[in-house]
Amino acid sequence: MAFGAPVAIAVGAGFKREIASLTEMQNFLKEWPIAARGESYQIARRACEAARGGQMDLGDVRRAFLVFARQAGIVWTGADPVTMLREAKIRRVKARESQARH
């Protein structure tokens, strides 16, 4: 059962994984750390089960997984974390220099 469009998530520093099917989503959720399984995780897991039973549309399952991914902070942004940290450091230095001049 493939989704119309995969859900891109960040796994590790700068690595992307695309979840393109119900099976991939269920496998990913099974691997999610038990200590981090909150309400949005449970909703996404139950949505997968409902879709397997023909009780839920795949689009709704995908949306439930997106909510989980956003709350978990794993939605792929496409930004390289090293570059983002470097740019943040440059902004902090410039802000300090600007404050020192005033």
N, CA, C and O atoms as CSV, one atom per row, in Angstrom:
chain,resi,resn,atom,element,x,y,z
A,1,MET,N,N,0.837,-1.170,0.000
A,1,MET,CA,C,0.000,0.000,0.000
A,1,MET,C,C,0.887,1.240,0.000
A,1,MET,O,O,1.367,1.669,1.049
A,2,ALA,N,N,1.095,1.797,-1.156
A,2,ALA,CA,C,1.990,2.948,-1.306
A,2,ALA,C,C,1.231,4.259,-1.144
A,2,ALA,O,O,0.057,4.362,-1.502
A,3,PHE,N,N,1.921,5.259,-0.598
A,3,PHE,CA,C,1.358,6.598,-0.461
A,3,PHE,C,C,1.499,7.335,-1.788
A,3,PHE,O,O,2.348,6.997,-2.612
A,4,GLY,N,N,0.655,8.346,-1.983
A,4,GLY,CA,C,0.763,9.165,-3.180
A,4,GLY,C,C,2.089,9.903,-3.226
A,4,GLY,O,O,2.694,10.051,-4.287
A,5,ALA,N,N,2.535,10.367,-2.064
A,5,ALA,CA,C,3.828,11.051,-1.938
A,5,ALA,C,C,4.488,10.559,-0.660
A,5,ALA,O,O,3.834,10.497,0.381
A,6,PRO,N,N,5.760,10.211,-0.714
A,6,PRO,CA,C,6.438,9.725,0.495
A,6,PRO,C,C,6.594,10.831,1.542
A,6,PRO,O,O,6.551,12.020,1.224
A,7,VAL,N,N,6.772,10.420,2.769
A,7,VAL,CA,C,7.057,11.342,3.868
A,7,VAL,C,C,8.565,11.292,4.087
A,7,VAL,O,O,9.120,10.226,4.356
A,8,ALA,N,N,9.225,12.435,3.973
A,8,ALA,CA,C,10.679,12.505,4.166
A,8,ALA,C,C,10.969,12.871,5.617
A,8,ALA,O,O,10.464,13.865,6.139
A,9,ILE,N,N,11.795,12.044,6.255
A,9,ILE,CA,C,12.165,12.290,7.643
A,9,ILE,C,C,13.686,12.297,7.771
A,9,ILE,O,O,14.401,11.715,6.956
A,10,ALA,N,N,14.149,12.962,8.804
A,10,ALA,CA,C,15.579,13.023,9.079
A,10,ALA,C,C,15.951,11.876,10.007
A,10,ALA,O,O,15.331,11.670,11.051
A,11,VAL,N,N,16.964,11.145,9.607
A,11,VAL,CA,C,17.482,10.053,10.442
A,11,VAL,C,C,18.986,10.258,10.556
A,11,VAL,O,O,19.724,10.025,9.598
A,12,GLY,N,N,19.428,10.681,11.697
A,12,GLY,CA,C,20.846,10.967,11.862
A,12,GLY,C,C,21.173,12.357,11.345
A,12,GLY,O,O,20.303,13.067,10.842
A,13,ALA,N,N,22.408,12.726,11.470
A,13,ALA,CA,C,22.856,14.060,11.085
A,13,ALA,C,C,22.917,14.213,9.570
A,13,ALA,O,O,23.876,13.782,8.929
A,14,GLY,N,N,21.899,14.821,9.015
A,14,GLY,CA,C,21.900,15.130,7.596
A,14,GLY,C,C,21.467,14.006,6.677
A,14,GLY,O,O,21.637,14.119,5.463
A,15,PHE,N,N,20.916,12.931,7.203
A,15,PHE,CA,C,20.485,11.822,6.361
A,15,PHE,C,C,18.967,11.786,6.274
A,15,PHE,O,O,18.265,11.980,7.267
A,16,LYS,N,N,18.482,11.536,5.079
A,16,LYS,CA,C,17.046,11.517,4.834
A,16,LYS,C,C,16.582,10.088,4.579
A,16,LYS,O,O,17.277,9.289,3.952
A,17,ARG,N,N,15.392,9.793,5.082
A,17,ARG,CA,C,14.746,8.512,4.804
A,17,ARG,C,C,13.337,8.831,4.333
A,17,ARG,O,O,12.643,9.647,4.940
A,18,GLU,N,N,12.916,8.191,3.259
A,18,GLU,CA,C,11.573,8.405,2.753
A,18,GLU,C,C,10.692,7.220,3.113
A,18,GLU,O,O,11.025,6.065,2.849
A,19,ILE,N,N,9.575,7.537,3.715
A,19,ILE,CA,C,8.583,6.527,4.067
A,19,ILE,C,C,7.521,6.587,2.969
A,19,ILE,O,O,6.761,7.552,2.881
A,20,ALA,N,N,7.477,5.546,2.131
A,20,ALA,CA,C,6.624,5.583,0.943
A,20,ALA,C,C,5.451,4.617,0.988
A,20,ALA,O,O,4.615,4.617,0.084
A,21,SER,N,N,5.377,3.795,2.028
A,21,SER,CA,C,4.292,2.815,2.080
A,21,SER,C,C,3.866,2.558,3.523
A,21,SER,O,O,4.558,2.916,4.476
A,22,LEU,N,N,2.725,1.938,3.643
A,22,LEU,CA,C,2.215,1.591,4.963
A,22,LEU,C,C,3.167,0.643,5.686
A,22,LEU,O,O,3.390,0.786,6.888
A,23,THR,N,N,3.719,-0.309,4.975
A,23,THR,CA,C,4.660,-1.263,5.578
A,23,THR,C,C,5.907,-0.549,6.092
A,23,THR,O,O,6.364,-0.822,7.202
A,24,GLU,N,N,6.461,0.364,5.291
A,24,GLU,CA,C,7.639,1.120,5.730
A,24,GLU,C,C,7.325,1.947,6.967
A,24,GLU,O,O,8.148,2.055,7.876
A,25,MET,N,N,6.134,2.529,6.996
A,25,MET,CA,C,5.735,3.343,8.139
A,25,MET,C,C,5.621,2.480,9.391
A,25,MET,O,O,6.115,2.858,10.453
A,26,GLN,N,N,4.979,1.333,9.272
A,26,GLN,CA,C,4.847,0.445,10.422
A,26,GLN,C,C,6.213,-0.031,10.917
A,26,GLN,O,O,6.446,-0.100,12.124
A,27,ASN,N,N,7.101,-0.354,10.005
A,27,ASN,CA,C,8.447,-0.787,10.394
A,27,ASN,C,C,9.192,0.324,11.118
A,27,ASN,O,O,9.866,0.073,12.118
A,28,PHE,N,N,9.076,1.553,10.618
A,28,PHE,CA,C,9.730,2.683,11.262
A,28,PHE,C,C,9.175,2.881,12.670
A,28,PHE,O,O,9.935,3.081,13.617
A,29,LEU,N,N,7.862,2.825,12.807
A,29,LEU,CA,C,7.251,3.024,14.119
A,29,LEU,C,C,7.642,1.919,15.097
A,29,LEU,O,O,7.802,2.183,16.289
A,30,LYS,N,N,7.799,0.693,14.615
A,30,LYS,CA,C,8.227,-0.409,15.490
A,30,LYS,C,C,9.626,-0.158,16.047
A,30,LYS,O,O,9.939,-0.565,17.165
A,31,GLU,N,N,10.472,0.522,15.248
A,31,GLU,CA,C,11.848,0.801,15.655
A,31,GLU,C,C,11.967,2.016,16.564
A,31,GLU,O,O,13.017,2.230,17.171
A,32,TRP,N,N,10.904,2.818,16.669
A,32,TRP,CA,C,10.961,4.052,17.454
A,32,TRP,C,C,11.176,3.714,18.925
A,32,TRP,O,O,10.549,2.786,19.436
A,33,PRO,N,N,12.050,4.448,19.619
A,33,PRO,CA,C,12.356,4.145,21.024
A,33,PRO,C,C,11.104,4.148,21.905
A,33,PRO,O,O,10.282,5.061,21.831
A,34,ILE,N,N,10.976,3.142,22.717
A,34,ILE,CA,C,9.802,2.988,23.578
A,34,ILE,C,C,9.612,4.213,24.472
A,34,ILE,O,O,8.485,4.667,24.671
A,35,ALA,N,N,10.697,4.743,25.006
A,35,ALA,CA,C,10.610,5.895,25.917
A,35,ALA,C,C,10.093,7.151,25.219
A,35,ALA,O,O,9.629,8.076,25.886
A,36,ALA,N,N,10.165,7.201,23.884
A,36,ALA,CA,C,9.743,8.385,23.134
A,36,ALA,C,C,8.375,8.205,22.468
A,36,ALA,O,O,7.993,9.005,21.614
A,37,ARG,N,N,7.657,7.184,22.845
A,37,ARG,CA,C,6.368,6.890,22.218
A,37,ARG,C,C,5.239,7.626,22.937
A,37,ARG,O,O,4.639,7.115,23.882
A,38,GLY,N,N,4.972,8.833,22.463
A,38,GLY,CA,C,3.920,9.648,23.055
A,38,GLY,C,C,2.582,9.445,22.362
A,38,GLY,O,O,2.371,8.472,21.638
A,39,GLU,N,N,1.690,10.388,22.604
A,39,GLU,CA,C,0.329,10.292,22.066
A,39,GLU,C,C,0.306,10.297,20.536
A,39,GLU,O,O,-0.420,9.510,19.929
A,40,SER,N,N,1.090,11.172,19.909
A,40,SER,CA,C,1.082,11.226,18.438
A,40,SER,C,C,1.631,9.933,17.838
A,40,SER,O,O,1.199,9.509,16.766
A,41,TYR,N,N,2.573,9.315,18.524
A,41,TYR,CA,C,3.078,8.007,18.086
A,41,TYR,C,C,1.945,6.989,18.115
A,41,TYR,O,O,1.735,6.253,17.151
A,42,GLN,N,N,1.222,6.954,19.224
A,42,GLN,CA,C,0.137,5.983,19.379
A,42,GLN,C,C,-0.941,6.197,18.317
A,42,GLN,O,O,-1.477,5.234,17.768
A,43,ILE,N,N,-1.251,7.445,18.033
A,43,ILE,CA,C,-2.256,7.754,17.006
A,43,ILE,C,C,-1.777,7.261,15.645
A,43,ILE,O,O,-2.553,6.660,14.902
A,44,ALA,N,N,-0.521,7.504,15.307
A,44,ALA,CA,C,0.030,7.052,14.018
A,44,ALA,C,C,0.031,5.531,13.934
A,44,ALA,O,O,-0.291,4.967,12.888
A,45,ARG,N,N,0.389,4.868,15.019
A,45,ARG,CA,C,0.412,3.404,15.029
A,45,ARG,C,C,-0.995,2.832,14.847
A,45,ARG,O,O,-1.202,1.894,14.077
A,46,ARG,N,N,-1.954,3.410,15.567
A,46,ARG,CA,C,-3.345,2.946,15.430
A,46,ARG,C,C,-3.887,3.222,14.031
A,46,ARG,O,O,-4.668,2.433,13.500
A,47,ALA,N,N,-3.477,4.337,13.435
A,47,ALA,CA,C,-3.899,4.663,12.074
A,47,ALA,C,C,-3.383,3.610,11.091
A,47,ALA,O,O,-4.102,3.208,10.177
A,48,CYS,N,N,-2.155,3.172,11.277
A,48,CYS,CA,C,-1.595,2.110,10.429
A,48,CYS,C,C,-2.426,0.839,10.541
A,48,CYS,O,O,-2.750,0.205,9.537
A,49,GLU,N,N,-2.763,0.480,11.759
A,49,GLU,CA,C,-3.555,-0.731,11.984
A,49,GLU,C,C,-4.937,-0.607,11.338
A,49,GLU,O,O,-5.442,-1.562,10.748
A,50,ALA,N,N,-5.541,0.576,11.455
A,50,ALA,CA,C,-6.862,0.797,10.862
A,50,ALA,C,C,-6.795,0.705,9.338
A,50,ALA,O,O,-7.701,0.163,8.707
A,51,ALA,N,N,-5.727,1.232,8.753
A,51,ALA,CA,C,-5.574,1.158,7.297
A,51,ALA,C,C,-5.402,-0.287,6.844
A,51,ALA,O,O,-5.947,-0.691,5.817
A,52,ARG,N,N,-4.644,-1.061,7.611
A,52,ARG,CA,C,-4.466,-2.488,7.292
A,52,ARG,C,C,-5.806,-3.208,7.261
A,52,ARG,O,O,-6.019,-4.117,6.459
A,53,GLY,N,N,-6.708,-2.789,8.149
A,53,GLY,CA,C,-8.022,-3.406,8.215
A,53,GLY,C,C,-9.034,-2.782,7.269
A,53,GLY,O,O,-10.212,-3.138,7.286
A,54,GLY,N,N,-8.567,-1.840,6.433
A,54,GLY,CA,C,-9.458,-1.191,5.477
A,54,GLY,C,C,-10.393,-0.172,6.102
A,54,GLY,O,O,-11.395,0.207,5.496
A,55,GLN,N,N,-10.075,0.275,7.308
A,55,GLN,CA,C,-10.942,1.202,8.021
A,55,GLN,C,C,-10.475,2.653,7.949
A,55,GLN,O,O,-11.140,3.545,8.475
A,56,MET,N,N,-9.341,2.894,7.303
A,56,MET,CA,C,-8.827,4.259,7.213
A,56,MET,C,C,-8.137,4.460,5.876
A,56,MET,O,O,-7.475,3.562,5.356
A,57,ASP,N,N,-8.303,5.647,5.338
A,57,ASP,CA,C,-7.694,6.044,4.077
A,57,ASP,C,C,-6.192,6.267,4.265
A,57,ASP,O,O,-5.762,6.766,5.306
A,58,LEU,N,N,-5.396,5.896,3.259
A,58,LEU,CA,C,-3.936,6.071,3.362
A,58,LEU,C,C,-3.535,7.532,3.533
A,58,LEU,O,O,-2.545,7.825,4.203
A,59,GLY,N,N,-4.280,8.439,2.945
A,59,GLY,CA,C,-3.978,9.863,3.117
A,59,GLY,C,C,-4.100,10.291,4.568
A,59,GLY,O,O,-3.302,11.092,5.055
A,60,ASP,N,N,-5.104,9.757,5.263
A,60,ASP,CA,C,-5.269,10.072,6.684
A,60,ASP,C,C,-4.148,9.465,7.520
A,60,ASP,O,O,-3.687,10.069,8.488
A,61,VAL,N,N,-3.716,8.271,7.140
A,61,VAL,CA,C,-2.600,7.628,7.844
A,61,VAL,C,C,-1.331,8.452,7.657
A,61,VAL,O,O,-0.580,8.675,8.607
A,62,ARG,N,N,-1.100,8.896,6.435
A,62,ARG,CA,C,0.074,9.721,6.131
A,62,ARG,C,C,0.056,11.002,6.967
A,62,ARG,O,O,1.083,11.406,7.512
A,63,ARG,N,N,-1.117,11.638,7.067
A,63,ARG,CA,C,-1.238,12.863,7.864
A,63,ARG,C,C,-0.971,12.589,9.349
A,63,ARG,O,O,-0.328,13.393,10.023
A,64,ALA,N,N,-1.461,11.460,9.852
A,64,ALA,CA,C,-1.199,11.105,11.261
A,64,ALA,C,C,0.296,10.906,11.488
A,64,ALA,O,O,0.829,11.306,12.523
A,65,PHE,N,N,0.973,10.287,10.521
A,65,PHE,CA,C,2.413,10.096,10.650
A,65,PHE,C,C,3.141,11.432,10.593
A,65,PHE,O,O,4.118,11.634,11.314
A,66,LEU,N,N,2.678,12.347,9.745
A,66,LEU,CA,C,3.302,13.677,9.669
A,66,LEU,C,C,3.187,14.422,10.995
A,66,LEU,O,O,4.131,15.089,11.419
A,67,VAL,N,N,2.039,14.312,11.646
A,67,VAL,CA,C,1.875,14.954,12.959
A,67,VAL,C,C,2.891,14.363,13.934
A,67,VAL,O,O,3.565,15.095,14.658
A,68,PHE,N,N,2.996,13.049,13.946
A,68,PHE,CA,C,3.991,12.387,14.802
A,68,PHE,C,C,5.399,12.889,14.476
A,68,PHE,O,O,6.158,13.248,15.376
A,69,ALA,N,N,5.743,12.914,13.190
A,69,ALA,CA,C,7.092,13.317,12.776
A,69,ALA,C,C,7.390,14.760,13.176
A,69,ALA,O,O,8.501,15.065,13.609
A,70,ARG,N,N,6.414,15.644,13.035
A,70,ARG,CA,C,6.617,17.043,13.442
A,70,ARG,C,C,6.853,17.135,14.939
A,70,ARG,O,O,7.773,17.816,15.391
A,71,GLN,N,N,6.017,16.447,15.705
A,71,GLN,CA,C,6.165,16.507,17.164
A,71,GLN,C,C,7.469,15.860,17.620
A,71,GLN,O,O,8.045,16.265,18.629
A,72,ALA,N,N,7.929,14.866,16.887
A,72,ALA,CA,C,9.193,14.208,17.225
A,72,ALA,C,C,10.395,15.000,16.711
A,72,ALA,O,O,11.534,14.701,17.070
A,73,GLY,N,N,10.148,16.012,15.870
A,73,GLY,CA,C,11.237,16.826,15.326
A,73,GLY,C,C,12.055,16.127,14.268
A,73,GLY,O,O,13.249,16.393,14.131
A,74,ILE,N,N,11.426,15.229,13.512
A,74,ILE,CA,C,12.182,14.458,12.519
A,74,ILE,C,C,11.741,14.723,11.077
A,74,ILE,O,O,12.165,14.012,10.166
A,75,VAL,N,N,10.900,15.733,10.857
A,75,VAL,CA,C,10.506,16.051,9.483
A,75,VAL,C,C,11.729,16.577,8.748
A,75,VAL,O,O,12.444,17.438,9.261
A,76,TRP,N,N,11.966,16.066,7.558
A,76,TRP,CA,C,13.128,16.470,6.759
A,76,TRP,C,C,12.940,17.893,6.272
A,76,TRP,O,O,11.942,18.210,5.625
A,77,THR,N,N,13.894,18.741,6.582
A,77,THR,CA,C,13.848,20.134,6.130
A,77,THR,C,C,14.739,20.358,4.924
A,77,THR,O,O,14.615,21.374,4.240
A,78,GLY,N,N,15.636,19.421,4.657
A,78,GLY,CA,C,16.555,19.569,3.542
A,78,GLY,C,C,17.794,20.374,3.899
A,78,GLY,O,O,18.714,20.500,3.090
A,79,ALA,N,N,17.817,20.916,5.102
A,79,ALA,CA,C,18.952,21.738,5.514
A,79,ALA,C,C,20.058,20.849,6.094
A,79,ALA,O,O,19.794,19.910,6.844
A,80,ASP,N,N,21.274,21.165,5.735
A,80,ASP,CA,C,22.435,20.459,6.268
A,80,ASP,C,C,22.710,20.970,7.679
A,80,ASP,O,O,22.922,22.170,7.851
A,81,PRO,N,N,22.715,20.114,8.686
A,81,PRO,CA,C,22.885,20.582,10.063
A,81,PRO,C,C,24.220,21.276,10.318
A,81,PRO,O,O,24.284,22.205,11.124
A,82,VAL,N,N,25.269,20.850,9.658
A,82,VAL,CA,C,26.578,21.482,9.850
A,82,VAL,C,C,26.533,22.925,9.337
A,82,VAL,O,O,27.021,23.840,9.999
A,83,THR,N,N,25.954,23.115,8.172
A,83,THR,CA,C,25.831,24.456,7.600
A,83,THR,C,C,24.956,25.335,8.486
A,83,THR,O,O,25.271,26.505,8.702
A,84,MET,N,N,23.868,24.787,8.996
A,84,MET,CA,C,22.978,25.556,9.862
A,84,MET,C,C,23.693,26.013,11.129
A,84,MET,O,O,23.534,27.158,11.553
A,85,LEU,N,N,24.479,25.127,11.736
A,85,LEU,CA,C,25.222,25.499,12.942
A,85,LEU,C,C,26.259,26.576,12.635
A,85,LEU,O,O,26.434,27.518,13.408
A,86,ARG,N,N,26.939,26.432,11.512
A,86,ARG,CA,C,27.947,27.423,11.114
A,86,ARG,C,C,27.293,28.791,10.905
A,86,ARG,O,O,27.815,29.807,11.364
A,87,GLU,N,N,26.151,28.815,10.211
A,87,GLU,CA,C,25.464,30.079,9.951
A,87,GLU,C,C,24.953,30.708,11.245
A,87,GLU,O,O,25.000,31.928,11.401
A,88,ALA,N,N,24.464,29.882,12.176
A,88,ALA,CA,C,24.003,30.406,13.460
A,88,ALA,C,C,25.161,31.034,14.227
A,88,ALA,O,O,24.990,32.073,14.864
A,89,LYS,N,N,26.329,30.418,14.172
A,89,LYS,CA,C,27.509,30.957,14.858
A,89,LYS,C,C,27.900,32.302,14.249
A,89,LYS,O,O,28.229,33.239,14.976
A,90,ILE,N,N,27.865,32.401,12.935
A,90,ILE,CA,C,28.202,33.660,12.250
A,90,ILE,C,C,27.226,34.761,12.671
A,90,ILE,O,O,27.633,35.896,12.919
A,91,ARG,N,N,25.933,34.419,12.751
A,91,ARG,CA,C,24.939,35.417,13.162
A,91,ARG,C,C,25.195,35.887,14.597
A,91,ARG,O,O,25.068,37.076,14.890
A,92,ARG,N,N,25.556,34.956,15.493
A,92,ARG,CA,C,25.840,35.338,16.879
A,92,ARG,C,C,27.050,36.273,16.959
A,92,ARG,O,O,27.031,37.258,17.697
A,93,VAL,N,N,28.083,35.965,16.208
A,93,VAL,CA,C,29.289,36.800,16.208
A,93,VAL,C,C,28.963,38.190,15.689
A,93,VAL,O,O,29.391,39.185,16.274
A,94,LYS,N,N,28.211,38.272,14.601
A,94,LYS,CA,C,27.835,39.580,14.046
A,94,LYS,C,C,26.972,40.370,15.019
A,94,LYS,O,O,27.122,41.586,15.133
A,95,ALA,N,N,26.069,39.690,15.720
A,95,ALA,CA,C,25.211,40.374,16.693
A,95,ALA,C,C,26.046,40.932,17.830
A,95,ALA,O,O,25.804,42.053,18.277
A,96,ARG,N,N,27.032,40.166,18.310
A,96,ARG,CA,C,27.918,40.647,19.386
A,96,ARG,C,C,28.728,41.849,18.914
A,96,ARG,O,O,28.885,42.825,19.647
A,97,GLU,N,N,29.239,41.776,17.692
A,97,GLU,CA,C,30.034,42.886,17.152
A,97,GLU,C,C,29.181,44.142,17.027
A,97,GLU,O,O,29.645,45.247,17.307
A,98,SER,N,N,27.934,43.966,16.607
A,98,SER,CA,C,27.028,45.092,16.454
A,98,SER,C,C,26.736,45.713,17.811
A,98,SER,O,O,26.708,46.937,17.935
A,99,GLN,N,N,26.520,44.892,18.825
A,99,GLN,CA,C,26.248,45.395,20.177
A,99,GLN,C,C,27.459,46.106,20.752
A,99,GLN,O,O,27.311,47.098,21.465
A,100,ALA,N,N,28.636,45.621,20.458
A,100,ALA,CA,C,29.879,46.218,20.976
A,100,ALA,C,C,30.100,47.606,20.382
A,100,ALA,O,O,30.685,48.466,21.040
A,101,ARG,N,N,29.645,47.841,19.153
A,101,ARG,CA,C,29.818,49.141,18.482
A,101,ARG,C,C,28.856,50.188,19.047
A,101,ARG,O,O,29.106,51.388,18.926
A,102,HIS,N,N,27.778,49.748,19.651
A,102,HIS,CA,C,26.765,50.703,20.136
A,102,HIS,C,C,26.927,50.962,21.569
A,102,HIS,O,O,26.165,51.738,22.145
